[in-house]
Amino acid sequence: MKLIHLSDLHIGKRVNEFSMLEDQEYILNEIIHVIQDEKPEGVILAGDIYDKSVPSAEAVQLFDDFLTQLSERKLSVFVISGNHDSAERMAFGGRLMKTSGVYMAPVFNGRVNPIELNDSTGDINIYMLPFIKPVYVKRYYPEVQIETHNDAVKTVIGSMKIDTNKRNILICHQFVTGAVCCESEELSIGGLDNVDAGLFDDFDYVALGHIHGPQKIIRETVRYAGTPLKYSFSEIRHKKSLTVIEMGVKSDITVRTVELIPKRDMREIKGSYLEITARDYYKNMNTDNYMHITLTDEEDIPDAVSRLRVIYPNIMKLDYDNKRTRSSTVISGNHQIDRKSPLELFQEFYEKQNNQEMSEEQRQYTSQLIENIWEEEA
């Protein structure tokens, strides 16, 4: 049996105030093309379908279109809610959709009953565990001491009647200890949300969601699919992909990835304003990419973002790297303030703020400005 593992679509997400809906529609269509080529029997969506618990109408419509295309191809589709989703909203209509082969994980009620699939080699049990917190689990297991996410997941998995003679898949949305993270993920301080990968030993494959970089945890068959798009510049070196799982008899599992190429990538460039606006610099570059630009000019460029967007229309972030920004000087009070002229005080302030001395032209301009102010006050 062949399955596709996806996660963390974050439909409706905005990155640096840019709506990603157009990019998400594009990449979901690319995923459909991969599915047409791979011809799997099922698709796994391991949580964080939406970016908000109350998604926009446009986000819901996009996911509805995607689910419909999957259902039309007679695929079994398995969807759990993540920490960004509303479990109640995700579960709505689940019993009706099941008749179309779309299985939506119900709101956690203390039990996780498997969905059984069959192929020529036997049964495959798929356990769908939506994102849970200790407080979700305590109410159903009051006799168990549950303080951490690890306690919660351990308790729930312990209650599953897993037949280890059969092939078993767990779909789960948690932070597993050892996963490599990036800035766009929401994790608890101090590792309280860590889950031990050893809890998954009875499962032949664990389809994880929550972490944005595709990766294995300890073994090849415990995997994060990662996001299909880059959602922060900390992900700039990620190669986004979907995961293909092919299961033969028990323990005969192969895992591979298929790279996903976005409509617009994320890129970082650095240089002076004149350098990066020179035709020779950008002529072979996809200037429609989402850009993080760092200018090295010592003086700020007036209206830099608007001017740069003539060439790079999708600037998400603009920084400066110069003597001023590299300075860590703390500007404090001066106990000799009464003994210094206004020009001397301003020069000291400028030097501490910008980590360099004023030019002669700046000094003359400031001196004249101070004189004019004093004349007006007199």
C-alpha positions as CSV (number, residue, x, y, z in Angstrom):
1,M,0.0,0.0,0.0
2,K,1.2,3.5,-0.9
3,L,0.4,6.5,1.2
4,I,1.3,10.2,1.0
5,H,2.2,12.0,4.2
6,L,1.6,15.8,4.4
7,S,1.3,18.2,7.3
8,D,1.2,21.8,8.4
9,L,-0.5,23.4,5.4
10,H,-1.3,26.5,7.5
11,I,-3.9,27.5,5.0
12,G,-4.7,31.2,5.4
13,K,-1.3,32.1,6.9
14,R,0.2,35.6,6.5
15,V,3.9,36.0,6.5
16,N,5.2,39.5,7.2
17,E,1.7,40.8,6.3
18,F,1.8,39.0,2.9
19,S,-1.2,36.6,2.3
20,M,0.1,33.2,1.3
21,L,-3.2,32.0,-0.1
22,E,-2.2,32.3,-3.8
23,D,1.1,30.4,-3.0
24,Q,-0.9,27.8,-1.1
25,E,-3.3,27.3,-3.9
26,Y,-0.4,26.8,-6.3
27,I,1.4,24.3,-4.1
28,L,-1.8,22.3,-3.4
29,N,-2.2,21.9,-7.1
30,E,1.4,20.8,-7.4
31,I,0.6,18.2,-4.7
32,I,-2.4,17.0,-6.8
33,H,0.0,16.5,-9.7
34,V,2.4,14.4,-7.6
35,I,-0.6,12.3,-6.4
36,Q,-1.6,11.8,-10.0
37,D,1.9,10.5,-10.8
38,E,2.3,8.4,-7.6
39,K,-1.2,6.9,-7.5
40,P,-1.3,6.3,-3.8
41,E,-4.2,4.6,-2.0
42,G,-4.4,7.2,0.7
43,V,-3.3,10.7,1.9
44,I,-2.4,11.6,5.5
45,L,-2.7,15.2,6.7
46,A,-1.0,15.4,10.1
47,G,-2.5,18.6,11.6
48,D,-2.3,22.4,11.3
49,I,-4.5,22.4,8.3
50,Y,-5.4,26.0,9.0
51,D,-3.2,28.8,10.5
52,K,-6.0,30.0,12.8
53,S,-8.6,28.2,14.9
54,V,-11.2,30.4,13.1
55,P,-10.0,30.4,9.5
56,S,-11.1,32.8,6.8
57,A,-13.8,31.9,4.3
58,E,-11.1,31.9,1.6
59,A,-9.0,29.4,3.6
60,V,-11.9,27.1,4.2
61,Q,-12.8,27.2,0.5
62,L,-9.3,26.3,-0.6
63,F,-9.1,23.3,1.7
64,D,-12.6,22.2,0.6
65,D,-11.4,22.3,-3.0
66,F,-8.3,20.3,-2.1
67,L,-10.3,17.6,-0.2
68,T,-12.8,17.4,-3.1
69,Q,-10.0,16.7,-5.6
70,L,-8.6,14.0,-3.3
71,S,-12.1,12.4,-2.8
72,E,-12.8,12.5,-6.6
73,R,-9.7,10.3,-7.0
74,K,-11.2,7.7,-4.7
75,L,-8.4,8.1,-2.2
76,S,-8.7,7.5,1.6
77,V,-7.9,10.7,3.3
78,F,-6.9,10.9,7.0
79,V,-7.0,14.4,8.7
80,I,-6.2,15.3,12.3
81,S,-6.3,18.7,13.9
82,G,-3.1,20.4,15.1
83,N,-2.4,23.1,17.7
84,H,-3.4,25.8,15.2
85,D,-6.7,24.2,14.4
86,S,-10.0,24.1,16.2
87,A,-10.6,20.4,16.9
88,E,-14.4,21.0,16.9
89,R,-14.5,22.8,13.6
90,M,-12.2,20.2,12.0
91,A,-14.4,17.3,13.2
92,F,-17.6,18.9,11.9
93,G,-19.2,16.7,9.2
94,G,-16.7,13.9,9.8
95,R,-19.3,11.1,9.9
96,L,-20.8,12.3,6.7
97,M,-17.4,12.7,4.9
98,K,-16.4,9.2,6.0
99,T,-18.8,7.8,3.3
100,S,-16.6,9.6,0.7
101,G,-13.4,8.1,2.2
102,V,-12.4,11.3,4.1
103,Y,-11.7,10.5,7.7
104,M,-11.7,13.5,10.1
105,A,-10.3,12.8,13.6
106,P,-13.1,13.5,16.1
107,V,-12.6,15.7,19.1
108,F,-10.5,13.8,21.6
109,N,-12.8,11.8,23.9
110,G,-10.3,9.6,25.7
111,R,-10.2,6.9,23.1
112,V,-8.5,6.5,19.7
113,N,-10.1,3.7,17.7
114,P,-8.2,2.6,14.6
115,I,-9.5,2.8,11.0
116,E,-8.8,-0.4,9.2
117,L,-7.5,-0.6,5.7
118,N,-6.8,-3.8,3.7
119,D,-4.5,-4.7,0.9
120,S,-3.2,-7.9,-0.6
121,T,-0.9,-8.5,2.4
122,G,-3.4,-8.0,5.1
123,D,-4.7,-5.3,7.5
124,I,-3.3,-1.8,8.3
125,N,-4.6,0.0,11.4
126,I,-4.5,3.7,11.3
127,Y,-4.7,5.5,14.6
128,M,-5.6,9.2,14.4
129,L,-4.4,11.2,17.4
130,P,-5.2,14.9,17.2
131,F,-3.1,17.5,19.0
132,I,-3.6,17.0,22.8
133,K,-2.4,18.7,26.0
134,P,-2.3,17.2,29.5
135,V,-5.5,19.0,30.4
136,Y,-7.3,17.3,27.6
137,V,-6.3,13.9,28.8
138,K,-6.6,14.4,32.6
139,R,-10.4,14.5,32.5
140,Y,-10.6,11.0,31.0
141,Y,-7.9,9.5,33.1
142,P,-8.3,11.1,36.6
143,E,-6.5,8.2,38.3
144,V,-3.3,8.8,36.2
145,Q,-0.7,11.5,37.1
146,I,-0.5,13.6,33.9
147,E,1.7,16.7,34.0
148,T,3.5,16.9,30.7
149,H,2.7,16.3,27.0
150,N,4.8,13.1,27.3
151,D,2.6,11.8,30.1
152,A,-0.5,12.6,28.1
153,V,0.6,10.9,24.9
154,K,2.0,7.9,26.8
155,T,-1.4,7.5,28.6
156,V,-3.4,7.7,25.4
157,I,-1.1,5.3,23.5
158,G,-1.2,2.9,26.5
159,S,-5.0,2.7,26.2
160,M,-4.8,1.7,22.6
161,K,-5.2,-2.0,22.0
162,I,-2.5,-2.3,19.4
163,D,-2.1,-5.6,17.6
164,T,1.6,-5.7,16.9
165,N,1.1,-8.6,14.5
166,K,-0.6,-6.2,12.1
167,R,0.8,-3.1,10.4
168,N,0.0,0.0,12.5
169,I,0.3,3.7,11.6
170,L,0.0,6.6,14.0
171,I,-0.9,10.1,12.9
172,C,0.2,12.5,15.6
173,H,0.7,16.3,16.0
174,Q,3.3,16.8,18.8
175,F,6.9,18.0,19.4
176,V,9.1,14.9,19.5
177,T,12.3,15.2,21.4
178,G,15.2,15.7,19.1
179,A,13.4,17.4,16.3
180,V,15.1,20.4,14.6
181,C,13.0,23.5,14.9
182,C,12.8,26.9,13.3
183,E,11.3,30.4,14.2
184,S,7.9,29.8,12.7
185,E,6.9,27.1,15.2
186,E,5.1,27.5,18.5
187,L,6.9,25.5,21.2
188,S,6.6,25.6,25.0
189,I,9.4,27.1,27.1
190,G,11.5,24.6,29.0
191,G,10.5,21.6,26.8
192,L,7.2,20.8,28.6
193,D,5.7,19.8,25.3
194,N,8.4,17.2,24.5
195,V,7.3,13.7,23.6
196,D,9.7,10.7,23.7
197,A,10.0,8.9,20.4
198,G,10.2,5.6,22.4
199,L,6.4,5.8,22.9
200,F,6.0,5.0,19.2
201,D,7.8,1.6,19.2
202,D,4.6,-0.4,18.5
203,F,3.9,1.6,15.3
204,D,5.3,0.7,11.9
205,Y,5.1,4.2,10.7
206,V,4.4,7.5,12.6
207,A,3.2,10.4,10.5
208,L,4.1,13.5,12.5
209,G,3.0,17.1,12.2
210,H,4.0,20.3,14.0
211,I,7.7,20.8,13.0
212,H,8.2,22.7,9.7
213,G,11.4,21.0,8.5
214,P,11.0,17.5,6.9
215,Q,13.1,15.1,9.0
216,K,13.2,11.7,10.6
217,I,13.3,11.1,14.4
218,I,15.6,8.3,15.4
219,R,14.3,5.9,12.7
220,E,13.2,6.5,9.1
221,T,9.7,5.5,9.9
222,V,9.1,8.2,12.5
223,R,8.9,11.3,10.3
224,Y,7.8,14.9,10.1
225,A,6.6,15.7,6.6
226,G,7.2,19.5,7.2
227,T,5.3,22.3,5.6
228,P,4.8,22.4,1.9
229,L,5.9,26.1,1.8
230,K,8.5,28.2,3.6
231,Y,6.8,30.3,6.3
232,S,9.8,32.2,7.7
233,F,13.3,33.2,6.6
234,S,14.6,30.7,9.2
235,E,13.3,28.0,6.8
236,I,15.2,29.4,3.8
237,R,17.5,26.4,3.5
238,H,14.7,23.8,3.8
239,K,13.9,21.6,0.8
240,K,10.1,21.3,1.1
241,S,8.6,18.0,0.1
242,L,5.9,15.5,0.6
243,T,6.6,12.0,2.0
244,V,5.8,8.8,0.1
245,I,5.3,5.6,2.2
246,E,5.2,2.2,0.6
247,M,4.2,-0.7,2.9
248,G,4.6,-4.3,2.0
249,V,4.4,-7.1,4.6
250,K,5.1,-6.3,8.3
251,S,8.5,-4.4,8.6
252,D,8.8,-4.0,4.8
253,I,8.5,-0.2,4.6
254,T,10.2,2.2,2.2
255,V,10.1,6.0,2.7
256,R,11.1,8.6,0.2
257,T,10.4,12.3,-0.4
258,V,9.3,14.2,-3.5
259,E,10.5,17.8,-3.6
260,L,7.9,20.6,-3.9
261,I,8.8,23.7,-5.9
262,P,6.9,26.8,-4.9
263,K,5.6,29.6,-7.1
264,R,7.7,32.1,-5.2
265,D,10.7,31.0,-3.0
266,M,12.2,32.9,-0.1
267,R,15.6,34.5,-0.7
268,E,18.0,36.7,1.3
269,I,20.3,39.2,-0.5
270,K,22.8,41.7,1.0
271,G,24.7,44.7,-0.5
272,S,24.7,48.4,-0.9
273,Y,21.7,50.0,-2.5
274,L,23.6,50.7,-5.7
275,E,24.9,47.1,-5.9
276,I,21.5,45.4,-5.6
277,T,19.7,47.8,-7.9
278,A,22.3,47.3,-10.7
279,R,20.9,45.5,-13.7
280,D,23.8,43.0,-13.8
281,Y,23.1,42.0,-10.2
282,Y,19.5,40.9,-10.6
283,K,19.1,40.1,-14.3
284,N,19.4,36.4,-13.8
285,M,17.4,36.4,-10.5
286,N,13.7,35.6,-9.9
287,T,12.9,39.0,-8.5
288,D,9.3,37.9,-7.7
289,N,10.7,35.8,-4.8
290,Y,9.9,36.8,-1.3
291,M,12.9,38.8,-0.3
292,H,14.8,39.7,2.9
293,I,17.1,42.5,1.9
294,T,20.0,43.8,4.0
295,L,21.5,47.1,2.9
296,T,25.1,47.8,3.9
297,D,24.9,51.6,3.2
298,E,26.1,53.7,6.2
299,E,23.3,56.2,5.6
300,D,19.7,55.1,5.5
301,I,18.2,55.2,2.0
302,P,15.1,57.5,1.9
303,D,11.9,55.5,1.1
304,A,14.1,52.4,0.5
305,V,11.3,49.8,0.5
306,S,9.2,51.6,-2.0
307,R,12.1,52.2,-4.3
308,L,13.4,48.6,-4.0
309,R,9.9,47.2,-4.8
310,V,10.2,48.6,-8.3
311,I,12.7,45.7,-8.8
312,Y,11.8,43.4,-6.0
313,P,8.0,43.6,-5.6
314,N,7.7,41.1,-2.8
315,I,10.1,42.5,-0.2
316,M,9.1,41.0,3.2
317,K,11.9,42.4,5.3
318,L,14.5,45.2,5.1
319,D,17.5,45.5,7.4
320,Y,20.7,47.5,7.6
321,D,24.1,46.1,8.4
322,N,26.5,48.9,9.0
323,K,28.5,50.5,11.8
324,R,25.4,51.9,13.4
325,T,23.5,48.6,13.5
326,R,26.6,46.7,14.7
327,S,27.2,49.0,17.6
328,S,26.2,47.8,21.0
329,T,27.0,51.1,22.7
330,V,24.6,52.1,25.5
331,I,23.7,55.8,25.4
332,S,23.7,57.0,29.0
333,G,23.7,60.4,30.7
334,N,26.7,62.6,30.6
335,H,27.8,64.0,34.0
336,Q,29.8,66.9,32.2
337,I,26.8,68.0,30.3
338,D,27.0,71.6,31.6
339,R,30.6,72.0,30.4
340,K,29.9,71.1,26.8
341,S,28.4,73.0,23.9
342,P,25.2,71.8,22.2
343,L,27.3,70.9,19.1
344,E,29.7,68.8,21.2
345,L,26.8,67.0,22.9
346,F,25.1,66.3,19.6
347,Q,28.4,64.9,18.2
348,E,28.8,62.6,21.1
349,F,25.2,61.4,20.7
350,Y,25.7,60.8,17.0
351,E,28.9,58.8,17.5
352,K,27.4,56.5,20.1
353,Q,24.3,55.9,18.1
354,N,26.0,55.4,14.7
355,N,29.4,54.0,15.8
356,Q,31.2,56.6,13.7
357,E,32.1,60.3,13.8
358,M,30.1,62.9,12.0
359,S,31.5,64.1,8.6
360,E,32.6,67.7,8.2
361,E,29.5,68.4,6.1
362,Q,27.3,67.0,8.8
363,R,29.1,69.0,11.5
364,Q,28.7,72.2,9.6
365,Y,25.0,71.6,8.9
366,T,24.4,70.7,12.6
367,S,26.3,73.8,13.8
368,Q,24.3,76.1,11.5
369,L,21.0,74.4,12.6
370,I,21.8,75.0,16.2
371,E,22.7,78.6,15.6
372,N,19.4,79.1,13.8
373,I,17.5,77.6,16.7
374,W,19.3,79.8,19.2
375,E,18.6,82.9,17.2
376,E,14.9,82.1,17.0
377,E,14.7,81.5,20.7
378,A,16.5,84.8,21.4
